[in-house]
Amino acid sequence: MRLDKERLESAVRGDAQSPNEGQAKLPGAAAPDGNRLLASVSRHDLDRLAPDLEEVTLLRGQVLFEPGRIPSHVHFPHAGTMVSLVMPLLEGGAAETVTVGLEGAAGLGVDAADPTVEAFTRGLVQMPGKADRVLTPLLAKAASASPALRRLLARQAEAAMSMALQSVACRAAHQVRPRLARWLLTALDRAPGGDPALPLTQEFLAEMLGVRRATVGEAALALQAGSLIRIRRGCVVVLDRAGLERAACECHAALRRRFERLLQDAAVVRPADPSGVAQWACGAEER
């Protein structure tokens, strides 16, 4: 569905007046559930992008782009939508490198003004939901015409690189249980309206963490035994965010600080409230 200019501006403002003249900035904690990177774009650049942006619904398991191919679109996920950039391996498995939620964009190259860069990873929808998207050449044209937009998107690319490097260190140095806790916190940061129920299966978590399903199951049961999460069919319900933060490795906090320094308003995510009402349909409790 094509987004008209007035509707897009309303979405990124959250139907509230921007605090800075000429900027479509998010008003802090009152931010809408749209994409925060788009919301931090200047009004002039937003006017340039609006005719070419369209809102789409992404399905779990949907592949947005493949390695070795130029992404047709750049996607800007809304709250609750999360895309994983995974590295396919020759033996048939895959390992996650980066996750992208409402703070960023999937399919974005190091230089947004260059529409010829091939993807190095697969873009896989992990948590389904809404996203805005724009054709890669059209975003490149807008970035070429605006140094400010090009700079903002370069910072997003740097933030994604930081996440990839932190993930390498995390996988090498930390045990599965704290890595799982970190990963659940990352998903929780992107959940809509403080929804504590994350639509994640143990099989999918195992693939993202690069370990066997049984190994993820043991780590998840340990977190459940500590009353931090509840495992249900098709999803994981977070019961105690503060406890999960204590159980997680240092990487989640380190990446939050990095994103906040690089992206400021776009990177500040609201801590999910575990008392929120689950919006995802979960099955029975797994044992």
N, C-alpha and C positions, 0 to 999 in steps of 0.2 A: 504494500500500500504506500503510494507516494505521499511524502510529508509536505504539506504546504508551509509557507514561511511562518504564518501566524501560529499554526499549531506547534511547529518545531520550537519557536521562541518561547511559547507558553510552557512546553515540556522542560526545556532547559532552565527556565526561570523558576519553575515550580509555582507558577501563577503569582509570583511575588516580584516586586521591583528589585532590580539588581542593585547591590550596595555600591558599585563603582560605575560612574558614567561611562557609557560606551562599551561596557563589558556585560556578557551574559553569565555572570558568576553565580555559583551556588551559594545560597545563604546558610552555610555551615550545616548544623544538624537538621535544618528544615529542608535539606536537599530532596529533590524528587527521586523517583526510582528509575529515571532514565540514565543515560550514560554520562558520567561525570567528566570524562575527557572532552566530549562534545560541549558540555555545559561550561567549560572553562575557555572555550574559543571566543574570540572577540566578536562583537555584534557584526562588524564589517565582514569578517570571514564567514560567520554564520549565514549572512545574507548570500554570500557566494556559494555556500554548500547546500543551502536549503532546497533548491529545485532538484538536486540530484540525489538527495537522501530518501530512502524508503524504509519503512518499518516492516520487518519480517518476523516470522515465528520459527525458531530453530528447534529441531527435534533431537532428543537424546540419541547419540551415536551417529548423527549426521556429520559427514565429512565436508568441510568448507574448502579445503585445498590440500594438495598432495605435494610431497617433496619433489623438486625438479621441475615444477610447473609454476607459472606466474599466477598468483591468486586473482580470480576475476573480480572479486570485491574485497573491500576492507570492511569488517564488521565491528560495530560498537555495541557490546552487550548491555542490556538493561540489568537492573537488580534481579537476582535470582538466576540469571543466565551465566554460564561459565564455559569457556572454551579451553581445552588443553592443547598445547603444542607438543606432540609426541614424536619421538624418533623411532620409526620402524626399524627392526633388526632383521638380519638375513635369515635367522632361524625361525622367524614368524612372530616373535614377540614384539614388544614396544616398550619404550621408557619415556615417561613424562619429563619435559624440560621446563615448561612455563605454563602457568594458568593465567587466563585473561578473563576479567569480570567487568563490572560497571566502571572501573577506574581506567580502562584502557581500550585497546583495539587489537583485533586479530587479523592477520594478513598484511600487517604494516611492515615494510622493509626498513633498513637502517636509514635510508634517505627516502622520505615520502615523496619527494619530487621526481624520483626515478621509478617509472612504472614497468621497468623491464627486469627487475630483480626476481629471480626464482625463489620459491619457498624452500627452506632446508628441512622443514618438519611437516607433519600432517596436522591440520587444524581439525580437531575432533570435539564436537559438542558434548560436554559432560553433564551439565545441568541445563535442561531445556527452558526456553522462554523467549522473550522478545529481544530484538536487536535492531539497530539502525544499520543500514549498509549503504555503501557508495561504490560505484565502479572504480577500480584502481586507477585507470588513466585520468578520470575526472578529479580524484583526490590529488593526484600528482600535479595536475594543471593548477589546482587551487593552491597547493603548497609552493609551487614555483612562483606564483604571483604574489605570495605573502610570506615575507621573512619571518613574521611572528608565528604564523601557523606552522611553517616548516620547523621552527625552533621548538615549538610545543610538541610536535610529533617526534622530533629527534629525541626529546627528553623521555617520551614514552618508550621509544626503542631502547634507550639506555637503561630505563627501569626494567624492561623485559630481559635485557642482557644481564643485569644485576641478579635477577631471579634465577636465570639459568646457571650462573656461576655459583650462587648460593646453594642451588639444588645439587650441584656436583659435590660441593663440600659436605652437604648434609648427608648425601647417600654414602659418602666414603667414611664419615666420622661418627654417625649417629645410629643407634639401634632402631629397629622397626617401630617399637611402641611410641617413642617420642616423635618419630617422623610421621606416624599416623596421626598423632594428636595435632601436630603442626598442620598437616594437610587438611584435617577437619576444620581447624580454625580458619584456614584460608577459604574454604568453601563457605563457612559460616559468615565471614565478612561480606560475602557477595549475596547472601540470602535475602529475599524480599521481606521487608517489614519485620525483621527480627524472627523469622520463621526458624524454629529449632530443628525441624525435620529436613534432613538433607537427602535428596533422591539418589543415593549412592549404594551400589551393591558391593559386597565383599570381593566379588570377581573383578569388578571394575577398579576397586581400590588396589587390589593386588597388581593389576596391570600398570596402574599409574606409579606405584611404589617400586615396581620391578622385582617383586618377590612372589612366592607361591601363595595361593589362596589360603592354605592351611596356616601359613605364617601370619598373614593379615588377620585370620580368624582368632588366633591366639592373642595377638596384640589387642584386638577389639574386645575380646572377652575380659582381658585384664582391665581395660578402661571401663568396661561395664561393671566389673566387680568393685571398682572404686566409685561407683555411682556417678560417673562423669558422662556416660552415654547410655542409650538403650538401643540394642540392635533389633531392628524389625525387618520383615521381608521387603526388600526393595529400597530401604532407606536406613539412615542412622539418625537417631534423635539425640541432640545435645541437651543434657540435663544441667550441667555445671560448667559454664564457660570459664570462670576464674580457675576452677580446678583443672580444666583442660589446658589452660595457659601454663599452669605450673607443671603439668605433665609433659608439655611440648619441649622440643629442643629450642635453642636460642634463635634459630633461623627465622621463625615467624616474626618476632619482635624486631630483628635486624632488618628484615625486608620492609616492614611497615615504616620504620624510620627512614629507610632509603627512598621509598616511594613518596613519603611526605616531603622530603627535601627536594626531590626532583619535580614532582607534579603538584605539590601544595594542595589546592582545593580539590583537584581531581582524585587525589589519593587518599583523602581522609575518609575512612569507612566507619560507619556506625557500628559499635559492638552490638551484636545480636542479643536480644533479650530472650533467654531460654523459657520465659513464661509465655512467650508469644504463641499464637494459635497456629498449628501446623497447616500449611497450605498444600502440602504434597500428600498424596494418598499413600499411606503405608500399609503393609500387610501385617500379619500376626507377628508377635515377638519370636525371634529365632532363639534356639537353645542349643 
